[in-house]
Amino acid sequence: MYQPDNVKISPDLPIPETMRAWVLGDPDQLTLTIKPVPVPKKAEVLVRIDAVAICATDLEIIHHGPPAMIQGGLPYNKNFTPGHEYMGTVAALGPGVDEYKIGERVTVEIHAGCGQCKRCREGMYTSCHNYGLNYGDVDKGHRANGFTTDGGFAEYAVNSINTLVRVSDEMSDEEATLVVTAGTAMYGLTELGGLVAGESVVVTGTRDNRLQIGLELGADYVVNAKNEDPVAAVRKLNGGKGVDYVIECSGAPDAVNEAARMVNRGGRICLAAFPGKPAEVDIAYLVRNNIYVFGIRGEGKSATHRAEAFMAQKRFDATKVHTHTFALEDLPTALRYARERIEDAIKVVVKTHGHAAVNSVAAE
């Protein structure tokens, strides 16, 4: 039975000594194996993972490696478990932890900065100067679960208390996995300066099957870039003057240039996607038109807490984004659904327990 020294556990939530976890071997090779249940240290808790959503970045890590960095290099064949958009139940408390109680439902942020560098002291822990530099020695403080340390495609994970966000019992497990996703969008809006009533914003990167959902979630207009020039369409909708903000989520080769031509002079662009290759950008156009460009990483400045409050108030219905659920042992199938957009999959969720292994279960 799991009972490490100086770690608080409860008989109401027994913990095994080992757990199931998916481990990345060569590119695109995942193996379901057995690992020891990790032990939380000071300012950490053990989270029993109840559900984990698949992010496009997970697919990139499994196939290409970056932006994950394990022991100073690519994440392959290092006993690494990917996955980062997970939620669960506090199962054990590390030494001195009294901020959370065993049995509380939580969702998680990815990044816990070192707390010592300039950026962490400014609250920019997703830009921690020690990111990836501890080479597996988490005593330095920095960790990014699913990127520099083990992530959520498993039954348990250790998290810094600074990465936890409580979720209400009214929020389903599947919905709670999407809080961190919403947190990234919230962080982007924060870095743009926040939105003021009457200002205009464009979100780029949606696929055909997501346009209707965009309307259901509150968009005034949608543009199918396959059928018309997106820049011309946006400017037409906005009286020809361009919008105030663009949040670029596609990572397409010409996305920055298109975004620049969508915004008005003095407008702002937030880049939230990882392009596959370096892009050619018309910097002269940006300078001539005094256009500001911001890059964001993850869900910084406690944006996840604001996102959870937004979702708890039902001001954003994440259930419209969740489309499929699979059991933990069906992770390879779940990844294929997410990668190939099978059955118009958007957010695919994996449940670690209480969900039978099946080929596919569509969200209700």
N, C-alpha and C positions, 0 to 999 in steps of 0.2 A: 504494500500500500504506500502511496505517495505521502511522505511526511518529512520534508527537509528541515534542517535546523533553522530556527528563527523565522520560519514561514508560518503564517496563520492559516489554518484550514478549518473546515467545518464538516461534521458528520452528515449534515444535511445535503452536502454536495461532494460526495466521495470522488477522489481523483485516482486514476490508475497510474502505475509507474511508467507505462509506455502508451504510445498513441499511434494512430495511423497518420501518415503524412506522405504527400507526393513530393518526390525529389527529382530535380532536373539533372539529367546526365548530359549526353550530347545535345546539340540543338534539336528541338522538337521531340525530345525523348523524355517522357515523364514516367516514373515508376512509383507505384504505391508500396510503401515500405513501413517499417516500424522504427520509431525514434523514441528516445526517452522524453517524458514530459519535461519541458524546461522549468527552471527554478527562478522565480523572481528575486531580484536583489533590492537594495534600498531604493525607495521611490518607484517601485515597479509592482505590478500585479500579474497574476496568471489569469488569462482569459480563456474560458471554454468557448471555442468558436462554434456558433450555432448556424451561421450562414455567411457565405462570402460571394460577392458578385465578381464577374469577370470584366476586367477593364481592357481596352485596346492596348494599353501599355503592357499588360501581362502577356498578351500575344506577341508583342515586340520582344520582350525579354526572353520568352521561351524560344523564339525563332532566331533573334539576332544577338541577344545579350544585353546591350545598353538599353535603358539607362541604369540597369542593375550593375553593381560592382561588389564582388565578393572577394575578400582577402586581396584587394588591390587589383583585381583583374576581372575577366569575364566570369559569369556565374556558373559555367558548365563544369560538371563532374566535381563539385565541391560540397556535396550533401546539402544543397541549398533548396529550400522550399519557397516557391514564389507565391504570389497572391497578396493583395493589400487592401481590398475593399470589404472588410469583414466586420461582423458584429458578434456579440456573444454575451456571456454571463461571467461576472467576476467570480473566480473559483478559489483563489488564494491570494494572500496579501504578503508582500515582501516586508522586511524589517522596517518598523517605524511607520508603516502606511496606515493612516486612519481616515483618509479622505474618502475612501470608498468602503462599502460593506460587501461581504461575500453574498452572492445571490442577486446583486444588482445587474440589470440589463444595461449594456453599454454598446456604443459603436465607437470606432477608433479613427484617429488621424494616422497618417503614415509616418510623419516625421517627428522625432524627438531630437532637438538640437543638443549640442554639447553643453549649452548654457554658459559657456565661458568666452566664446569668441565675440567679436564686435557685432556681427549680425544677430546672433542669438540674444545679446543684451538689448538689441533694438526691437526684439520681438519677431525678427525675420528668420525663424528657426528652419524654414524650408530652404534658406540660403546659407545654412551653417558652413563656416569656413573649414570645419573638420569633416564635412560630408565625404564619406568614403575613404578618409585618410587614417582611420583607426584600424583598417585591415583586419576586421574581425574581433578586435579587442574592444568590446562594448563598454569596458570600464572607463574609457575616455568620455563616455556620455552620449555621443551621437549614435542614433540608430534610425534607420528607415526600413520598417518591416516590409518584406517583399522586394527590397532593393539592395540594402547592404546587410540585412539580417533576415533570418527566416520569417516567412509571411504566413498567409492565412489558408493555404490549401492543405490544412491539417486540422487536427481536433483541438489543439491548444496552442497558445502563443503568449509570450511575455510582452507586456506593454508598459512604457513609462506612464505614470499617473497623469502626466501633462498631455497625453494623447487620447485620453478617454472622454467620451461625451455620454452622459446618461440619456436613455431613451425611455419614453413612457410605455406602459403595458399596452396602450391602445395602438401603438405602432407595430406592425408585423415585422418579423425577422427580415423578410425580403426587402421591405421598405427601408428598414434601418441600415441595410448595407449600402443604400444609395445616398445616405447623409454625407459621406465623404465626397461623393461625386458632386453633389450640390454645393458642398463647401468649396470646391475648386472654382465653380462659377461665381460663388459669393466673393471669394478672394479676388477674382478678376475685376469684379465691379468695384471692390474696395480700392484696388490699385488705380483704377481709372478715375477715382475721385468720388464714386457714388453717383447715382442717377437722381436728377431733379425732375419733378413733374413737368411734362411738356417737352422734355428732351427725347431724342430719337436714338435707337440702338439697333444694330444689325448683328445677328449671330450667324456665322458662316459655317458650313461643314455638314449640314443635315442631308440625309439621304432621302430618296423619294418616299419611302414608306413612313418617314418621320415627319413629313410636312403636315399631314393632318393632325398628328399628335401635337405639333407645334401650335397649331390653331387652337386646339382644345386646351392647351396650357396657357393661352393668353396672347399669342402673337397676333398682331393686327393683319399682317400680310405674310405670305410665303412666296418664295421665288424658286422655281426649279431651274437650276443653272444649266441643265442639259437641254432645256427647251428655249432659253432666252439668255441674252447677255445680262449677267447679274448686276453689273455696274450700272448699265442703262436702266434696268428695271428699278433698282433702288433709288436712283436719282429721279426717275419719273414719279415714283410713289411719294417722294419727299419734295416735290415741286422744283426739282432740278438743282437744289442747293447742296444735296448730300446730307448725311446724318452726322450726329454728334460723336457717336462711338461705334466701333466695330469690335466684336469679340471673335477672333479668328480661331476656329476649332478644326479646320480641315488638314492643315499641314501640306496643302497642295503646292506645287512648284511656284505658281504665280499668285499665291494667296495674299501675300503682303502687298503686292502692287495693286491687286484688285481692291483690297481693303482701303488702301490709300486713296483710291479714286472714288470710293464710296463716301468717305468722310468729307465734311466741309473743311475749309481752311481753319487751322487751329484745333482740329478734331483729334481724337485719341483712339489708338488701336491697342488692343490687348491680345498678345499671342499666347495661346493656351495649348498648342499642339506640337508634337515632335515631328518635324519633316524628316523624310527618309534620306534626303540628300541636301547639300548646301544649295540655297536658292539665290538667284540673281535679283537684287532689289534696286529699284530706281531711287537711290538716296537723294539725288538732286531734287526730285519731286517732293519728297518728304521735307527737305530743308526749305524749298521755295514756299511751301504752303504751311510751314510751321506746324507740322503734324507730329504728335508725340506717339512713341511706340514703347509699350511695356511688355516685358516677358514675365510670366508667372510660373512658378514651380509648385505644384501641389496645392495644399489647402492652408496657406499661411495665415498668420495674424488671427488665430482662433476663429477663422471663418466658419469652421465646421459647427461650432456652437451656435452661431447665428443661423446656419442652414437648418439645424435640427429644430430650432424654435420656429422657423418659417414653416417647416413641414408639419410640426406638431399642431400648428394653428390651421393646417389644411389650406394654406395659401399657395402651396405647391403640391400637386398630387403625383407623387412618385410612382404610384401603382400603374399609371399609364405607360411608364417607361419599362417596367419589369414585364418580360414576356414569357420566360421559360424558367423552370426549376428542375434540377437534377440532384441525385444523391452524390455524396463525396466520391464513391467508387466509380461514378460515371463521369468524372472530370474530363477525360479525353473527348467524350461525346459532347459535353457542354462547351468545351473549347472550340470544337468544330462548328457547333451551332453559332457561336459568337463570331468566329472568324469568317465563315461562309454565309452568314446572315440567313441561315436556313429558317424557313417559315417566318421570314421577316423578323428574325430575332433582333432585339435591341439590347436590353440588359438581361443577361443570363445569370441565374443565381444557383449556387451549389449549397445544399443543406448537409451538415455533417452528421445529423442523427434525426430519426423520426421521419425519414423520407425514403420510400422504397426505391431500389435501383430499377429504373425503367428507361426506355429509349428516349422519351421526351414527355414532359408535362408542361402544357401551356399554362400561363398565368390565367387565373380567373378574371 
